[in-house]
Amino acid sequence: MTPLAELLASRIRRHGPLPFADFMRECLYHPLHGYYSKAESTRFADYYTSVDMHPIFGRLLARQFAEMWEHLGSPAEFMLVEAGAGVGRLAGHILDFCAAKIPAFYGALRYVAVERSAARIEQATQRLQEHGHNGHFAIAIEIPSRIPVGCLFSNELMDALPVHRVIFQEGALKEILVGLDAGQFVDVVAPVSTCAINDYFSTQSIVLSEGQHAEASLEACDWITEVGRRLERGYVLTIDYGHRAAELFDDHHTRGTLLAYYDHRVSENFYATPGEQDLTAHVNFTALELWGKRAGLDSVGLTSQTGFLLALGQRNEFADLYDDGQSETERVQARLQLKTLIHPEGMGERFQVLIQQKGAADSNLTGLPALHG
Ligand SMILES: C[S@@+](CC[C@H](N)C(=O)[O-])C[C@H]1O[C@@H](n2cnc3c(N)ncnc32)[C@H](O)[C@@H]1O
């Protein structure tokens, strides 16, 4: 048993079975033993994100943010909030590129990296010192209480938010709690622990089939609601893997989408080594759109990462891919890395980009080409 497993087991012994969301929250974010509370060096052993592939990912995002800034009237200060910024690698790519290639936008940029892991905050602070000294970068453990004008974005944050697990049994929604049997964590089917779960499915007109497993991402709904409240004018951009509800809860996903990642292997063994493996669930973009709408965020569009990056890159034939003075071998290597980001069987089609807006007069964004021809 890991130290966290001991703590969780004793909590279950004292208070009875736990909602899976509570179990997952501790596994990922327990201040001492949580998977994301540890320094990031161990993370590459388990998975890579788009940011790790090549700085082109951040550079093309920077182009999209600069266009948003223009659509909002090129304000003197543009707050760019990255939620779940990790060690600040993506922030570095974006800020370095803006400083070098889009100086007018950089001048207005107030980048806030939001991260709740203390170890990661320390790494990000060191990495981005120079932009911090220039007043273009700050770090926070919470989303700023007001974002007067700007954009809030995240990459692979939503899939790391805790979810409740449910099963549809004998014509009713039941919850799968985490119990304990002979010292082992086990599934315990029980009545739902909160009516927010019923509301989650009925709001989206989702009826599960008999025996179907699914997740309810209540924390993501709360999160987008709060973002809608805090953003006064601008955009929300979310990159993650997932689907709209009609696909997420269809016949291909009858076991749900929760997965555990350890050592580049994927499993459904959610209870193995708590705190030492990553846990994720596919993002429900319909829920983000619906709960966002309630908080004043209008959906601009949803597209694949492939569509998004191609549309932005084609504008200058992917010139942003290369650095000055690179050899031909390095350029070939860069093209291969780009391929992973946009290839349908790489990250390109699995990852989706959702853009929402509030009070923005122009929602014609280069990254969403299909929507404006
Ligand atoms: C899967 S990682 C993604 C990191 C980074 N965005 C990337 O693409 O490499 C998710 C990150 O979000 C952070 N996180 C999760 N929930 C958060 C919250 N409510 N507020 C701020 N950060 C959070 C975690 O600590 C972790 O660093």
The ligand as a Tripos MOL2 file, in Angstrom:
@<TRIPOS>MOLECULE
LIG
   27    29     1     0     0
SMALL
NO_CHARGES

@<TRIPOS>ATOM
      1 C1         -2.2470   17.1630  -17.0120 C.3       1 LIG1
      2 S1         -1.4420   18.5140  -16.2530 S.3       1 LIG1
      3 C2         -1.2440   19.5830  -17.6480 C.3       1 LIG1
      4 C3         -0.0870   20.5100  -17.5110 C.3       1 LIG1
      5 C4          0.1500   21.4720  -18.6590 C.3       1 LIG1
      6 N1         -1.0370   22.2510  -18.9530 N.3       1 LIG1
      7 C5          0.6250   20.7660  -19.9050 C.2       1 LIG1
      8 O1         -0.0310   20.8240  -20.9170 O.co2     1 LIG1
      9 O2          1.7020   20.1720  -19.8610 O.co2     1 LIG1
     10 C6         -2.7080   19.2900  -15.2820 C.3       1 LIG1
     11 C7         -2.1510   20.4080  -14.3980 C.3       1 LIG1
     12 O3         -3.2460   21.1430  -13.8380 O.3       1 LIG1
     13 C8         -2.9970   21.4240  -12.4680 C.3       1 LIG1
     14 N2         -4.3090   21.6560  -11.8240 N.ar      1 LIG1
     15 C9         -5.3140   20.7830  -11.6450 C.ar      1 LIG1
     16 N3         -6.3920   21.3530  -11.0740 N.ar      1 LIG1
     17 C10        -6.0720   22.6500  -10.9210 C.ar      1 LIG1
     18 C11        -6.7630   23.7740  -10.3970 C.ar      1 LIG1
     19 N4         -7.9950   23.6720   -9.9330 N.pl3     1 LIG1
     20 N5         -6.1360   24.9600  -10.3750 N.ar      1 LIG1
     21 C12        -4.8770   25.0730  -10.8750 C.ar      1 LIG1
     22 N6         -4.1580   24.0430  -11.3670 N.ar      1 LIG1
     23 C13        -4.7480   22.8580  -11.3910 C.ar      1 LIG1
     24 C14        -2.2400   20.1890  -11.9940 C.3       1 LIG1
     25 O4         -1.5030   20.4210  -10.8130 O.3       1 LIG1
     26 C15        -1.3470   19.9150  -13.2090 C.3       1 LIG1
     27 O5         -0.1250   20.6180  -13.1460 O.3       1 LIG1
@<TRIPOS>BOND
     1     1     2 1
     2     2     3 1
     3     2    10 1
     4     3     4 1
     5     4     5 1
     6     5     6 1
     7     5     7 1
     8     7     8 2
     9     7     9 1
    10    10    11 1
    11    11    12 1
    12    11    26 1
    13    12    13 1
    14    13    14 1
    15    13    24 1
    16    14    15 ar
    17    14    23 ar
    18    15    16 ar
    19    16    17 ar
    20    17    18 ar
    21    17    23 ar
    22    18    19 1
    23    18    20 ar
    24    20    21 ar
    25    21    22 ar
    26    22    23 ar
    27    24    25 1
    28    24    26 1
    29    26    27 1
@<TRIPOS>SUBSTRUCTURE
     1 LIG1         1 GROUP 0 **** ****
